[in-house]
């Protein structure tokens, strides 16, 4: 082992010693020392909640966004249905946790300061509301309207009856901001450039939400969210319909307004003419009824401004926040809660932190050319809105053809030709998109990137004279086809043939697919393949809205059903097993929230915690713990036992660490001894090798040169020397001559003369 390596090992072990000592110090100070309470206020969270409920109505409205009597009614319902139970923390205080978070977008630190509970306690109860309570309340309080009844606002108003007697309500989409990691943000980026989820809401004419679909990525269109909602339980009975705006297709189940005709209520308000024709009259009545869903969303966002900002929760809980707000909105409407106070109430959250979100386009029911004139045409400012002259101007501008800049004699060859694409050109475009995917943002490629890609496409395909718009339109078409086929493959019974590069399904499945995806019929042809499916998947996967977090009120998330929590007298042992120890408080907190889901885990937990088993055996010897006082006494004893075991665990950990360090020192000493012994053997071997290398120069050197040197010392003639040279050409002769010359030169000379 080298010296530098040994030094690094020792340095690392010294650092480990420092870290271990620091850890033991922290453990000892936090466990064994006197604990300093963080929450020392005499006014506990329960007292604060009671003061708000018994005080002025406005205080409860500002803090919990509802009146005290409604708050108590909700708490009573949760207690009666055993969705939430009274423990050391009352149901009212647990409900206050959740409403305080919805009201102010409060962090766990804010709630710790306000309620005086530990972070673990707040986190556990909020998750219980998100995971258990909200899904159950969704099924009970977000209910579809009765299709056999006509709403009184329609039935008793001749303006709407009998024209809208089959109307069940209105639908609309809205965006809710979210926070998410940058690597998953691409599909959530909306057209405003912010991160959001697209939500579809349906409501009746009492401003009650009857359906909600949330969780779709912000890049998803309203029509796609509606299509997903219909596939996941949003059913419209035959002959009934919902009112929708111009963003949705006009179908038998969803009635949209006339396009190119005045629609919004402000266009019929003060200073504007009344409806002039049947289409305008229909749009006016349509807008009056559909305005209920816009009012509903406005009230919810005003009551719960958390829907306007990003939150600190996980994405799954962020999706549920709007569902929770919708449930409490319906509960407040059910108990005739006041909404007028919201008009003069400032937001609990700073409006500067509100996230800009996509809104309905100006004149959603009008044509683009009509909106172009309405934005700033000089003629529009000179003519009163709603006059016949204005209507004629709008119609003329919408139908007027654009004159060629070169005059009426422009040649027909300059007319834009249809792009003729083939498989080779599509593959070339896909290759270029792959090569430039690093330059793609969350909203696609920038204009500069498109200019570069178009030039590259022209250079590779010189015979394809396609414009930039045509190439971009082809990219959108490929993307649309890939999305459509990917969604179709999610249907049961559909499969993808990799050899033929086409989708395979039975006749009945094709009939269903063509209803859901009208443009998929072109892939029903046996010769219509899509060889770029896997290649485009590498390009677009992770950048497309897929609705992986989508939930609806008709089809809640797959959560474990919440079983009724048993009474204390009926299941004392199971309740005691679920005691949760809050180090911030003197008393032990009983976690009734997870009792049903953890009953099967109780035996394994008992094996892992021997002190609990001993205490439970001692409790069985006592009379049944039917009172809260007796359970708390046992809990305190158990807590003390756990503290002792924790202290002993720290001491045992320190002993094991010392034993480990001692063993490491012994191993290191033995290693150093072995290294020293090996070094000594290496030095001895090196010396012996040097000796062996030097010996051959004197004892085993039988070269001709040495033989001649020895021969020169003898008395021989020149003729004998010459003849001796011939004898020395033999190795054996040289060895005999030199060996004999070392002992007796005369004998060696006689032998040499005999050989000559």
Secondary structure as GFF3:
##gff-version 3
##sequence-region A 1 756
A	DSSP	alpha_helix	3	27	.	.	.	ID=ss1
A	DSSP	pi_helix	28	32	.	.	.	ID=ss2
A	DSSP	alpha_helix	45	54	.	.	.	ID=ss3
A	DSSP	alpha_helix	57	64	.	.	.	ID=ss4
A	DSSP	alpha_helix	68	80	.	.	.	ID=ss5
A	DSSP	alpha_helix	91	104	.	.	.	ID=ss6
A	DSSP	alpha_helix	108	115	.	.	.	ID=ss7
A	DSSP	alpha_helix	119	128	.	.	.	ID=ss8
A	DSSP	pi_helix	129	133	.	.	.	ID=ss9
A	DSSP	alpha_helix	134	141	.	.	.	ID=ss10
A	DSSP	alpha_helix	152	155	.	.	.	ID=ss11
A	DSSP	beta_strand	167	177	.	.	.	ID=ss12
A	DSSP	three_ten_helix	182	184	.	.	.	ID=ss13
A	DSSP	three_ten_helix	186	188	.	.	.	ID=ss14
A	DSSP	beta_strand	196	203	.	.	.	ID=ss15
A	DSSP	beta_strand	209	217	.	.	.	ID=ss16
A	DSSP	alpha_helix	222	231	.	.	.	ID=ss17
A	DSSP	beta_strand	241	243	.	.	.	ID=ss18
A	DSSP	beta_strand	254	255	.	.	.	ID=ss19
A	DSSP	three_ten_helix	265	268	.	.	.	ID=ss20
A	DSSP	alpha_helix	278	303	.	.	.	ID=ss21
A	DSSP	three_ten_helix	305	308	.	.	.	ID=ss22
A	DSSP	alpha_helix	315	334	.	.	.	ID=ss23
A	DSSP	three_ten_helix	340	342	.	.	.	ID=ss24
A	DSSP	three_ten_helix	351	353	.	.	.	ID=ss25
A	DSSP	alpha_helix	368	376	.	.	.	ID=ss26
A	DSSP	alpha_helix	378	382	.	.	.	ID=ss27
A	DSSP	alpha_helix	388	399	.	.	.	ID=ss28
A	DSSP	three_ten_helix	412	414	.	.	.	ID=ss29
A	DSSP	alpha_helix	423	435	.	.	.	ID=ss30
A	DSSP	three_ten_helix	437	439	.	.	.	ID=ss31
A	DSSP	beta_strand	440	441	.	.	.	ID=ss32
A	DSSP	beta_strand	444	445	.	.	.	ID=ss33
A	DSSP	alpha_helix	447	460	.	.	.	ID=ss34
A	DSSP	alpha_helix	468	488	.	.	.	ID=ss35
A	DSSP	beta_strand	495	497	.	.	.	ID=ss36
A	DSSP	beta_strand	502	504	.	.	.	ID=ss37
A	DSSP	alpha_helix	507	516	.	.	.	ID=ss38
A	DSSP	three_ten_helix	518	523	.	.	.	ID=ss39
A	DSSP	alpha_helix	533	540	.	.	.	ID=ss40
A	DSSP	beta_strand	551	552	.	.	.	ID=ss41
A	DSSP	alpha_helix	572	577	.	.	.	ID=ss42
A	DSSP	beta_strand	579	580	.	.	.	ID=ss43
A	DSSP	beta_strand	589	590	.	.	.	ID=ss44
A	DSSP	alpha_helix	595	598	.	.	.	ID=ss45
A	DSSP	three_ten_helix	599	601	.	.	.	ID=ss46
A	DSSP	alpha_helix	602	608	.	.	.	ID=ss47
A	DSSP	alpha_helix	610	621	.	.	.	ID=ss48
A	DSSP	alpha_helix	628	695	.	.	.	ID=ss49
A	DSSP	alpha_helix	704	712	.	.	.	ID=ss50
A	DSSP	alpha_helix	718	727	.	.	.	ID=ss51
A	DSSP	alpha_helix	731	743	.	.	.	ID=ss52
A	DSSP	alpha_helix	745	755	.	.	.	ID=ss53
###
